[in-house]
Amino acid sequence: MTVTPHSDEARPGDALVKTGGIVFIVGAVATLATMAPLFLDVEPFPSYAWAVCMLMGVGFAISAAGVLRSAAAQRRAARASQA
C-alpha cells in the first residue's frame, strides 16, 4: 500500500524546493545582467554584483535540501505503513 498525499496538500520539503527555485532564478538573472556588459562593451558592474551570481548555487543547494527532506519523509511514511 502506498501513501500518496492529495495533490493540494503541502508535503515536507515543498517550500524549500520552491524557495530554492526562486533564489536560483534570481541568481540566473543576476548572472545574465552581470555578463551583459562584457558583450555590450560597456563599463562592467562592481564586484558585489558578481557576488549576487552566487545565488544560483545557493538556490540549487536549498532545492536539493528540500528534495532530500521530501525523500526522507516518504521513506518514513513507507516504513510506518509496513509496520
ABEGO torsion letter per residue (X at the ends): XBBBBBAABBBBGAAAAAAAAAAAAAAAAAAAAAAAAAAAGBBBBBAAAAAAAAAAAAAAAAAAAAAAAAAAAAAAAAAAAAX
